[in-house]
């Protein structure tokens, strides 16, 4: 075939070699705002580390690692060649490169550094845009720290390893490694999110805090981690002491393997670079974390941390999908003009940009509250995190799907990377409690902790009087909160309204006027259709899209 019949024109160039952090105006402005009172040296340090990570995330090398890790999913090896049980999972080298870069960038080290949660959250947001699957062990390792602190001896042993910036693959005693990862194994076949229905049993051994576990776990992510936090029942029948948290190491201190039988790996919709396993415990050695019968309370801060990572992970997917859509529209022409300049495409891109900036701003506000550590901020987090997790994770899938459509048929092809984003997009709405669980948790906090609602109302009250649509939405929310009739059936509606009002209040205070105006008009004023791209044409959509552009 003659070469002249296959001249390639009007295709967007590869989006590579850019700074994912510095090119994101909403992200950089939020980071700088929350670090406004930080010493100048700290601000410069955070800028430097995030920009370095941003350049790595936008590099061709990271994109290739992501492709390889997704196309070569992990493989389970239950036995060696002689028939001995080994229960190992093999990952593609690209997985280890991604995970090593994440750990080296401090994405498991939020608890020991100044502004640790904010800088770690921004880094997680940036690096997750390269590839999301390896974020699972990163998130669990980060979140395990507050749970382990319920047992000071264990924390002293494990916390330096979990917050280390060194990643060492392979199964060895954790004490022989420069850094370690922790996973979680909480749910079982019969209970799912109802962990109090767990049947895995724990029997005390002779040593202080030592137990033997018998049972199973239906979902155990990242099974090659160095240890796992597990919930199991202590006692039996009427004498049961209740659900308790345990630490299960993969390798015992003497170098022998703990009883940890991986039955199979899940064949998942997305998140394919990461392994999720079904495991069985039979005489498995474990150490108690916290008091017997207080397992849920022991892991509550861990759950809050992973839920915040669900918000961050969803926001990162949304931002990457938006980035790809805007880049394509900048370089693709149709009907005689660039797509980005055509009114209807501009409306779609602006609508996507609003969703992305609202998610980013909310996620970073929650991370900053973790650093503040005041009673008021802690109360705020207890109600804001489940509401944010519910709404942001719910918005992720439709937004990514719309962004994919912006690329047309090119977006439906695996090489574009968009199908990987779409397959990943429902995950954070399921992990750490699906939508109903989050909405019911909002109700639980409202009923039990009036100080949490007070903190929430104080937060949104800081934007009072700045936008009439926001003020009306707040009044409507208060009316809904005052009527408890059928409240459980209305839990999703309530969580959605709370999240939207919170996002709007933050954008009104901090975002450019054109962004806040468009968000309040469409999300609170009802001046839009059901699909993306139905914003009022009178808004300054050009400015909203321009803000979302990333400079290569």
C-alpha positions as CSV (number, residue, x, y, z in Angstrom):
1,X,0.0,0.0,0.0
2,X,1.4,3.4,-0.9
3,X,2.5,5.5,2.1
4,X,0.4,8.5,0.8
5,X,-2.8,6.6,1.6
6,X,-2.0,6.5,5.3
7,X,-1.0,10.0,6.3
8,X,-2.0,10.7,9.9
9,X,-3.5,14.1,10.5
10,X,-5.9,15.6,13.0
11,X,-4.9,13.3,15.8
12,X,-4.0,14.6,19.3
13,X,-0.3,14.1,20.2
14,X,0.5,11.9,23.1
15,X,0.0,13.7,26.4
16,X,3.3,13.0,28.0
17,X,6.2,14.9,29.6
18,X,4.1,17.2,31.7
19,X,3.9,18.1,35.4
20,X,0.7,16.6,36.8
21,X,1.0,18.8,39.9
22,X,2.2,22.2,38.7
23,X,-0.2,22.1,35.7
24,X,-3.3,21.7,37.9
25,X,-4.4,25.1,39.1
26,X,-7.1,23.9,41.4
27,X,-4.7,21.5,43.1
28,X,-1.8,23.9,43.5
29,X,-4.0,26.7,44.8
30,X,-5.6,24.4,47.4
31,X,-2.2,23.1,48.6
32,X,-0.8,26.6,48.9
33,X,-3.9,27.9,50.6
34,X,-3.8,25.2,53.3
35,X,-0.1,25.8,53.8
36,X,-0.6,29.5,54.0
37,X,0.7,29.7,57.6
38,X,3.5,27.2,57.2
39,X,7.1,28.4,57.4
40,X,8.5,29.4,54.0
41,X,11.0,26.6,54.1
42,X,8.2,24.0,54.5
43,X,6.2,25.5,51.7
44,X,9.2,25.4,49.3
45,X,9.9,21.8,50.4
46,X,6.3,20.7,49.7
47,X,6.2,22.5,46.3
48,X,9.5,20.8,45.3
49,X,8.5,17.3,46.3
50,X,5.1,17.5,44.7
51,X,6.4,19.0,41.5
52,X,9.0,16.3,41.3
53,X,6.3,13.7,41.8
54,X,4.1,15.5,39.2
55,X,6.8,15.3,36.6
56,X,7.3,11.6,37.2
57,X,3.5,11.0,37.0
58,X,3.3,12.8,33.7
59,X,6.3,11.0,32.2
60,X,6.3,8.5,29.4
61,X,8.0,6.0,31.8
62,X,5.2,6.1,34.3
63,X,2.6,5.7,31.6
64,X,4.5,2.7,30.3
65,X,4.6,1.2,33.8
66,X,0.9,1.7,34.1
67,X,0.2,0.0,30.8
68,X,2.4,-3.0,31.6
69,X,1.0,-3.4,35.1
70,X,-2.6,-3.4,33.8
71,X,-1.9,-5.7,30.9
72,X,0.0,-8.2,33.0
73,X,-2.1,-8.9,36.1
74,X,-0.7,-10.7,39.1
75,X,-0.5,-14.6,39.1
76,X,-1.0,-16.9,42.1
77,X,1.5,-19.6,42.9
78,X,0.0,-21.8,45.6
79,X,2.8,-24.5,45.6
80,X,6.4,-24.9,44.6
81,X,7.6,-27.6,42.2
82,X,7.9,-30.1,45.0
83,X,4.3,-29.6,46.2
84,X,5.1,-27.4,49.2
85,X,2.6,-24.7,49.9
86,X,4.1,-21.3,49.3
87,X,1.0,-19.0,48.6
88,X,2.9,-16.3,46.7
89,X,1.6,-13.8,44.1
90,X,3.8,-12.7,41.3
91,X,3.6,-9.2,40.0
92,X,4.9,-7.7,36.9
93,X,8.1,-5.6,37.5
94,X,6.2,-2.5,36.5
95,X,4.0,-2.9,39.6
96,X,7.1,-2.9,41.8
97,X,8.4,0.3,40.0
98,X,5.1,2.1,40.6
99,X,4.8,0.9,44.2
100,X,8.5,1.7,44.9
101,X,8.1,5.2,43.6
102,X,5.0,5.8,45.7
103,X,6.7,4.7,48.9
104,X,9.8,6.6,48.1
105,X,7.7,9.7,47.6
106,X,6.4,9.4,51.2
107,X,2.8,8.3,50.3
108,X,2.7,6.1,53.4
109,X,4.3,8.8,55.6
110,X,1.5,11.2,56.7
111,X,1.8,10.7,60.5
112,X,5.3,11.9,61.3
113,X,5.9,15.0,59.1
114,X,4.7,18.6,59.3
115,X,1.6,19.1,57.2
116,X,1.9,15.3,56.6
117,X,-1.7,14.6,55.7
118,X,-2.0,17.5,53.2
119,X,1.3,16.8,51.4
120,X,0.7,13.1,51.4
121,X,-2.9,13.6,50.1
122,X,-1.7,15.8,47.3
123,X,1.0,13.3,46.4
124,X,-1.5,10.5,46.4
125,X,-3.8,12.5,44.1
126,X,-0.9,13.2,41.7
127,X,0.6,9.7,41.6
128,X,-2.7,7.9,41.4
129,X,-3.2,9.6,38.0
130,X,-0.3,7.5,36.7
131,X,-1.9,4.2,37.8
132,X,-4.5,3.5,40.5
133,X,-4.2,-0.2,41.3
134,X,-1.0,0.0,43.3
135,X,-2.6,2.7,45.5
136,X,-4.4,0.0,47.4
137,X,-1.4,-1.2,49.5
138,X,-0.2,2.4,49.8
139,X,-3.5,3.4,51.2
140,X,-3.8,0.5,53.6
141,X,-0.3,0.9,54.9
142,X,-0.9,4.6,55.5
143,X,-4.2,4.0,57.2
144,X,-2.9,1.2,59.5
145,X,-0.8,3.5,61.6
146,X,-3.6,4.9,63.9
147,X,-5.0,1.4,64.5
148,X,-1.6,0.0,65.6
149,X,-1.2,2.9,68.0
150,X,-3.9,1.2,70.1
151,X,-1.1,-1.3,71.0
152,X,2.0,0.8,71.7
153,X,4.4,-2.1,71.6
154,X,3.3,-3.1,68.2
155,X,3.3,0.5,67.0
156,X,6.9,1.0,68.1
157,X,7.9,-2.1,66.1
158,X,5.9,-1.5,62.9
159,X,5.3,2.2,62.6
160,X,8.9,3.1,61.5
161,X,8.6,0.4,58.8
162,X,5.2,1.5,57.5
163,X,6.3,5.2,57.3
164,X,9.6,4.3,55.7
165,X,10.4,5.7,52.3
166,X,12.0,2.4,51.3
167,X,10.1,-0.3,49.4
168,X,11.4,-3.9,49.7
169,X,9.5,-6.5,47.8
170,X,9.6,-10.2,48.9
171,X,8.5,-12.2,51.9
172,X,10.9,-11.9,54.9
173,X,10.5,-11.2,58.5
174,X,9.4,-7.6,58.7
175,X,12.2,-6.8,61.2
176,X,14.7,-7.7,58.6
177,X,13.4,-5.1,56.1
178,X,13.9,-1.4,55.7
179,X,10.3,-0.8,55.0
180,X,7.0,-2.8,55.2
181,X,3.5,-2.8,53.8
182,X,0.3,-3.7,55.6
183,X,-2.9,-5.0,54.1
184,X,-6.4,-5.6,55.5
185,X,-8.6,-8.7,55.6
186,X,-11.9,-7.7,57.2
187,X,-14.9,-9.1,55.3
188,X,-16.2,-12.6,55.0
189,X,-18.5,-14.5,52.7
190,X,-21.6,-14.3,54.9
191,X,-21.3,-10.8,56.1
192,X,-19.6,-8.4,53.8
193,X,-19.7,-4.9,55.3
194,X,-21.5,-6.4,58.3
195,X,-18.2,-7.4,60.0
196,X,-20.0,-8.2,63.3
197,X,-21.3,-11.3,61.4
198,X,-17.7,-12.5,61.1
199,X,-17.1,-16.1,62.2
200,X,-13.3,-16.3,62.0
201,X,-12.3,-17.3,65.6
202,X,-9.3,-16.3,67.7
203,X,-8.0,-18.6,70.4
204,X,-5.6,-17.1,73.0
205,X,-2.1,-18.7,73.2
206,X,0.4,-18.7,76.0
207,X,2.2,-15.5,75.1
208,X,0.8,-12.1,76.0
209,X,-1.4,-10.8,73.2
210,X,-0.8,-13.9,71.0
211,X,-3.6,-15.7,69.4
212,X,-4.3,-18.5,66.9
213,X,-6.9,-17.7,64.1
214,X,-9.2,-20.1,62.3
215,X,-11.5,-19.0,59.5
216,X,-11.5,-17.2,56.2
217,X,-11.6,-13.8,54.5
218,X,-13.5,-13.1,51.3
219,X,-11.5,-10.1,50.2
220,X,-7.8,-9.6,51.1
221,X,-6.1,-7.0,48.9
222,X,-2.4,-6.9,48.2
223,X,-1.8,-10.4,49.7
224,X,2.0,-10.1,49.4
225,X,2.0,-7.4,52.0
226,X,4.2,-8.0,55.1
227,X,1.3,-8.1,57.5
228,X,-2.5,-7.7,57.7
229,X,-5.0,-6.2,60.1
230,X,-7.8,-8.8,60.6
231,X,-11.0,-8.8,62.5
232,X,-11.9,-12.1,64.4
233,X,-14.1,-13.2,67.2
234,X,-12.6,-14.0,70.6
235,X,-14.5,-16.6,72.5
236,X,-17.5,-18.7,71.3
237,X,-21.3,-18.8,71.9
238,X,-22.7,-17.1,75.0
239,X,-19.2,-16.5,76.3
240,X,-18.0,-14.7,73.2
241,X,-16.0,-11.6,74.1
242,X,-16.6,-10.1,70.7
243,X,-14.9,-8.8,67.6
244,X,-11.3,-8.0,68.0
245,X,-8.5,-6.6,65.8
246,X,-5.3,-8.6,65.1
247,X,-2.1,-8.2,63.3
248,X,-1.2,-11.2,61.1
249,X,2.3,-11.3,59.7
250,X,3.0,-13.2,56.5
251,X,6.4,-14.4,57.8
252,X,7.0,-15.2,61.5
253,X,10.0,-13.8,63.3
254,X,11.9,-17.0,63.0
255,X,11.6,-16.8,59.2
256,X,9.0,-19.5,58.7
257,X,5.8,-18.8,56.8
258,X,2.6,-18.1,58.8
259,X,-0.5,-20.2,57.9
260,X,-2.0,-18.0,55.2
261,X,-3.5,-20.0,52.4
262,X,-4.5,-18.0,49.3
263,X,-7.4,-19.9,47.8
264,X,-7.7,-17.8,44.6
265,X,-7.3,-14.3,43.2
266,X,-10.5,-12.3,42.3
267,X,-11.1,-11.7,38.6
268,X,-12.1,-8.1,38.9
269,X,-13.7,-5.5,36.6
270,X,-10.9,-3.1,37.1
271,X,-8.0,-2.5,39.5
272,X,-6.4,-5.3,37.5
273,X,-2.7,-4.6,38.4
274,X,-3.6,-5.2,42.1
275,X,-4.3,-8.7,43.6
276,X,-7.4,-9.3,45.7
277,X,-7.5,-12.7,47.2
278,X,-9.6,-15.1,49.2
279,X,-7.6,-16.5,52.1
280,X,-8.0,-19.2,54.8
281,X,-6.6,-19.2,58.3
282,X,-5.9,-22.5,60.0
283,X,-3.7,-22.2,63.1
284,X,-2.6,-18.7,61.9
285,X,-0.5,-16.8,64.5
286,X,-1.6,-13.3,65.3
287,X,-1.1,-10.5,67.8
288,X,-4.0,-8.6,69.3
289,X,-4.3,-4.9,68.5
290,X,-6.3,-3.1,71.1
291,X,-8.7,-4.5,73.6
292,X,-10.7,-7.7,73.1
293,X,-14.2,-7.0,71.9
294,X,-13.2,-3.5,70.7
295,X,-12.2,-4.4,67.1
296,X,-14.5,-1.9,65.4
297,X,-13.4,1.0,67.6
298,X,-9.8,0.0,67.1
299,X,-10.0,0.2,63.3
300,X,-12.3,3.2,63.1
301,X,-9.6,5.8,62.4
302,X,-8.1,3.4,59.9
303,X,-11.4,3.2,58.1
304,X,-11.7,7.0,58.1
305,X,-8.2,7.3,56.5
306,X,-9.0,4.8,53.7
307,X,-12.3,6.4,53.1
308,X,-10.6,9.7,52.6
309,X,-8.3,8.0,50.1
310,X,-11.4,6.8,48.3
311,X,-12.3,10.5,47.9
312,X,-8.8,11.3,46.8
313,X,-8.6,8.4,44.4
314,X,-11.9,9.2,42.8
315,X,-10.9,12.9,42.5
316,X,-7.6,11.8,40.9
317,X,-9.4,9.6,38.3
318,X,-11.7,12.5,37.5
319,X,-8.9,14.9,37.1
320,X,-7.0,12.5,34.8
321,X,-10.1,11.9,32.7
322,X,-10.7,15.6,32.4
323,X,-7.1,16.2,31.4
324,X,-7.3,13.7,28.6
325,X,-10.6,15.1,27.4
326,X,-9.4,18.7,27.3
327,X,-6.1,17.7,25.6
328,X,-8.0,15.8,22.9
329,X,-10.4,18.7,22.3
330,X,-7.5,21.2,22.0
331,X,-5.8,19.2,19.2
332,X,-8.8,17.7,17.4
333,X,-10.8,19.6,14.8
334,X,-14.3,18.8,13.5
335,X,-16.5,20.6,11.0
336,X,-13.8,23.1,10.4
337,X,-12.9,24.2,13.9
338,X,-11.0,22.9,17.0
339,X,-13.4,21.0,19.3
340,X,-12.4,23.0,22.3
341,X,-13.7,26.2,20.7
342,X,-17.1,24.8,19.8
343,X,-19.9,25.9,22.1
344,X,-21.4,22.5,22.9
345,X,-18.1,20.7,23.5
346,X,-17.0,23.7,25.7
347,X,-20.2,23.2,27.7
348,X,-19.4,19.5,28.3
349,X,-15.7,20.2,29.2
350,X,-16.8,23.0,31.6
351,X,-19.3,20.8,33.3
352,X,-16.6,18.1,33.8
353,X,-14.2,20.7,35.1
354,X,-16.6,21.9,37.7
355,X,-17.1,18.3,38.9
356,X,-13.3,17.8,39.1
357,X,-12.5,21.0,40.9
358,X,-15.2,20.5,43.4
359,X,-13.9,17.0,44.2
360,X,-10.3,18.2,44.4
361,X,-11.2,21.1,46.7
362,X,-13.2,19.0,49.1
363,X,-10.6,16.2,49.3
364,X,-7.8,18.7,50.1
365,X,-10.0,20.4,52.7
366,X,-10.5,17.1,54.5
367,X,-6.8,16.3,54.4
368,X,-6.0,19.7,55.9
369,X,-8.5,19.0,58.7
370,X,-6.6,15.8,59.5
371,X,-3.4,17.9,60.1
372,X,-5.3,20.5,62.2
373,X,-6.2,17.8,64.8
374,X,-8.5,20.1,66.8
375,X,-11.7,18.7,68.4
376,X,-13.8,20.8,66.0
377,X,-11.9,19.5,62.9
378,X,-12.1,15.9,64.2
379,X,-15.9,16.3,64.6
380,X,-16.1,17.8,61.2
381,X,-14.3,14.9,59.6
382,X,-16.6,12.3,61.2
383,X,-19.5,13.6,59.2
384,X,-17.8,15.1,56.2
385,X,-15.7,12.1,55.3
386,X,-18.6,9.6,54.8
387,X,-20.7,12.3,53.0
388,X,-17.8,13.1,50.7
389,X,-16.9,9.5,50.1
390,X,-20.5,8.8,49.2
391,X,-20.9,11.7,46.7
392,X,-17.5,12.0,45.1
393,X,-17.1,8.3,44.5
394,X,-20.6,8.2,43.1
395,X,-19.9,11.0,40.6
396,X,-16.7,9.4,39.4
397,X,-18.1,6.8,37.0
398,X,-20.5,9.0,35.0
399,X,-17.9,11.7,34.8
400,X,-15.1,9.4,33.5
401,X,-17.6,7.9,31.0
402,X,-18.5,11.4,29.7
403,X,-14.8,12.3,29.4
404,X,-14.2,9.1,27.5
405,X,-16.9,10.1,25.1
406,X,-15.2,13.4,24.4
407,X,-12.5,11.3,22.7
408,X,-15.1,9.5,20.5
409,X,-14.1,6.1,19.2
410,X,-10.4,6.8,20.2
411,X,-11.5,6.9,23.8
412,X,-13.1,3.5,23.6
413,X,-9.8,1.9,22.5
414,X,-7.6,0.4,25.1
415,X,-4.5,2.3,23.9
416,X,-6.0,5.6,24.9
417,X,-5.9,4.6,28.6
418,X,-9.5,5.8,29.0
419,X,-11.0,2.3,29.4
420,X,-8.7,1.6,32.3
421,X,-9.9,4.7,34.0
422,X,-13.5,3.7,33.4
423,X,-13.0,0.2,34.7
424,X,-11.4,1.7,37.8
425,X,-14.0,4.3,38.4
426,X,-16.7,2.3,40.4
427,X,-14.2,0.8,42.8
428,X,-14.0,3.6,45.4
429,X,-17.7,3.7,45.7
430,X,-17.6,0.0,46.8
431,X,-14.3,-0.2,48.8
432,X,-14.6,0.6,52.5
433,X,-18.4,0.5,52.5
434,X,-20.6,1.1,49.5
435,X,-23.0,4.0,49.0
436,X,-25.7,2.8,51.5
437,X,-23.1,2.2,54.2
438,X,-21.7,5.8,53.8
439,X,-25.2,7.3,53.8
440,X,-26.2,5.4,56.9
441,X,-22.9,6.4,58.6
442,X,-23.9,10.0,58.0
443,X,-27.2,9.3,59.9
444,X,-25.3,7.5,62.7
445,X,-23.1,10.5,63.3
446,X,-26.0,12.9,63.1
447,X,-27.8,10.9,65.8
448,X,-24.9,10.3,68.1
449,X,-22.6,13.3,67.7
450,X,-24.4,16.7,67.7
451,X,-21.0,18.3,67.8
452,X,-20.3,16.9,64.3
453,X,-23.3,18.6,62.8
454,X,-22.4,21.8,64.6
455,X,-18.9,21.6,63.1
456,X,-20.3,21.0,59.6
457,X,-22.7,23.9,59.9
458,X,-19.9,26.2,61.0
459,X,-17.9,25.2,58.0
460,X,-20.6,25.9,55.4
461,X,-21.6,29.0,57.4
462,X,-18.3,30.6,56.5
463,X,-19.7,31.2,53.0
464,X,-23.0,32.5,54.2
465,X,-24.4,35.5,52.2
466,X,-21.9,35.1,49.4
467,X,-24.3,33.3,47.0
468,X,-28.1,33.3,47.2
469,X,-28.4,29.8,45.7
470,X,-26.0,28.4,48.4
471,X,-28.0,30.2,51.1
472,X,-31.2,28.6,49.8
473,X,-29.6,25.2,49.6
474,X,-28.5,25.5,53.2
475,X,-32.0,26.5,54.3
476,X,-33.4,23.4,52.5
477,X,-30.8,21.2,54.1
478,X,-31.7,22.5,57.6
479,X,-35.4,21.8,56.8
480,X,-34.6,18.3,55.8
481,X,-32.5,17.7,58.9
482,X,-35.4,18.9,61.1
483,X,-37.8,16.3,59.7
484,X,-36.8,12.8,60.7
485,X,-39.8,11.1,59.0
486,X,-38.5,8.2,56.9
487,X,-35.0,9.4,57.5
488,X,-33.3,6.1,56.7
489,X,-34.9,5.9,53.3
490,X,-33.8,9.4,52.7
491,X,-30.2,8.8,53.8
492,X,-28.7,9.0,50.3
493,X,-30.5,12.1,49.4
494,X,-29.3,13.7,52.7
495,X,-25.7,12.7,52.1
496,X,-25.8,14.0,48.6
497,X,-27.2,17.4,49.7
498,X,-24.7,17.7,52.5
499,X,-21.8,17.0,50.1
500,X,-23.0,19.4,47.4
501,X,-23.5,22.2,49.9
502,X,-20.1,21.6,51.4
503,X,-18.5,21.6,47.9
504,X,-20.3,24.8,46.9
505,X,-19.3,26.6,50.2
506,X,-15.7,25.8,49.6
507,X,-15.8,26.9,45.9
508,X,-17.6,30.1,46.9
509,X,-14.9,30.9,49.4
510,X,-11.9,29.9,47.4
511,X,-12.4,29.2,43.7
512,X,-12.5,31.9,40.9
513,X,-16.0,33.6,40.6
514,X,-16.7,31.9,37.3
515,X,-16.2,28.5,38.8
516,X,-18.2,29.1,41.9
517,X,-21.0,30.8,40.0
518,X,-21.3,27.9,37.5
519,X,-21.3,25.3,40.2
520,X,-23.9,27.0,42.3
521,X,-26.1,27.6,39.2
522,X,-25.9,24.0,38.0
523,X,-25.6,21.9,41.2
524,X,-27.7,24.0,43.6
525,X,-29.9,26.2,41.4
526,X,-31.1,23.4,39.3
527,X,-30.3,25.2,36.0
528,X,-29.0,22.2,34.1
529,X,-30.2,18.9,32.6
530,X,-29.5,15.4,33.8
531,X,-26.4,14.9,31.6
532,X,-23.1,16.6,31.5
533,X,-22.9,19.5,29.1
534,X,-26.2,21.1,29.9
535,X,-24.9,24.1,31.8
536,X,-26.6,27.5,31.2
537,X,-25.0,29.1,28.1
538,X,-24.9,32.5,29.9
539,X,-22.1,31.3,32.2
540,X,-18.4,32.1,31.6
541,X,-17.7,28.6,30.3
542,X,-14.6,29.6,28.3
543,X,-12.9,30.7,31.5
544,X,-13.8,27.5,33.3
545,X,-12.4,25.3,30.5
546,X,-9.2,27.5,30.3
547,X,-8.6,27.0,34.0
548,X,-8.8,23.2,33.5
549,X,-6.2,23.2,30.7
550,X,-2.8,21.7,31.6
551,X,0.4,23.1,30.1
552,X,2.7,20.6,28.6
